[in-house]
Amino acid sequence: MKIDALSRMGRRTAPPPISWLMQTALSRPKLISLAAGFTDNPTLPVEMSRKVLNRVLHSPETGRPALQYGITAGETNLRQCTARHLQRLDQSSSSSSSSLERKSRTRMKNEDENDKIHSWERVMITGGSQQLLYMTLEALGDEGDIVLVEDPTYFVFLSILQSRGLRARGVRLERNGLDLGHLEAVLQQLKKTGELRRVKALYFIGYFQNPTGVTTSFEKKRGIVKLLKQFEAAAGHPIYLLEDAAYRELRFKGPDVKSALLVPGAMDRVIYTGTYSKPYAPGTRVGFGILPEPLFTAVQRIKGNHDFGTANLLQQLLAGALETGLYDQHVAKIEKRYGQKAQVMKQALARHFPPNVEIWESGGGLYFWARLPGNVPTGVKSKVFQTALKNDVLYVPGELCYADDPARKKPDHEMRLSFGSASEENIREGIKRLGEVLRKFLS
């Protein structure tokens, strides 16, 4: 087939880095992968899922609907369970608020507002959170439009932008979220060049960010919304805030943080996306989002063209796990497990990595972020990466996590290290191998 038979998107779409990273790990049995963002295999809820599915399939009255087509936006029971679950998360994260907020009248007012913010009718169920991210960009962005992203950010999201023909502008990331001063400077610069009208959204990972492990404080979320609204008049349209909360429930240390949904006045601007893949099981491929209008309707119509509904049986599995309390039991189990594995990696890093490597530690999620001195590249073509491969250890080069932003040179001296799927033995051995490689270049 001639290349010109393909669409612009078909010709433009590059091979996603995640594909060759996974292929490299699978094709080399002796390789220790600290790259894959997979979850912990031994804790996958096999017995729990069997129990729930037996309950669903024990009679034709419950089994047949679960094996039939469903509703485009998602089955009502799972949408309702999801809305209640998110409301509980946000209410528990508000427990450390000021005493004024805890007064009875204020609490009743907040609960009434939360009912609207977390309404199940604003919830959409999708084939993993990845599908929601893709459809949201499909609904919002035309070729050449701009999405603001954290610098660095989730590299699979960057692949979606590249495929859709969207441009990214990076905003520096601090230890508690986006650098608000830099965000304002980027918006001002885009306004000055006349490109602000092309800015459609800001995407950020609110909890235990992939790749750095950073959690964005609620104060930062409030500041982001304020800045975006401040520039909307000049843009000529709403600028949405897309909060990716895929890792929120993998918290093993520290308090939870309220979602951007609870920022005052954000109800019509914030898109919240989450997943059951990370906290329950990746094989379910069930995600969800809370979307404002008119975006909800637009994404629902697009989803109708994609699949007219996420797999119904998997939705019933998740709804059953949530309704019976088995889901919460499983989350408590994996939080403890990831906390243990993170401690193993932390100790191994302290023992084997050179002291001039900066380590970003997290209170949840699956990752550590390592920064080498700026003159030592870690990219795919670097001697560090190639030597690591020869020594049978794989990491995610930090360069993959940065957008192609003409406003700055892409950093190339960092790496993402995952403890998610590796055994404790492989974490220790993988960090040891990688530490030996780094000492050769940092001696």
ABEGO torsion letter per residue (X at the ends): XBAAABBAAAAABBBBAAAAAAAAAAABAABBBAABABBBAAABBAAAAAAAAAAAAABAAAAAAAABBBBAAEBAAAAAAAAAAAAAAAAAAAAABBAAAABAAAAAAAAAAAAAAABAAABBBBBEAAAAAAAAAAAABBBGBBBBBBOBBBAAAAAAAAAAGBBBBBBBBBAAEBBAAAAAAAAAAAAAAGAAAABABBBBBABGBOAAGBBBBAAAAAAAAAAAAAAAAAAGBBBBBBBBAAAAAABABEBBBBBAAABBGAAAABBBBBBAAAAABAAAGBBBBBBBOAAAAAAAAAAAAAAGEBBAAAAAAAAAAAAAGAAAAAAAAAAAAAAAAAAAAAAAAAAABBAABBBBBBABEABBBBBBBAABBABAABAAAAAAAAAGBBBBBAAAABBBBAABBBBAABBBBBAAABBAAAAAAAAAAAAAAAAAAAX
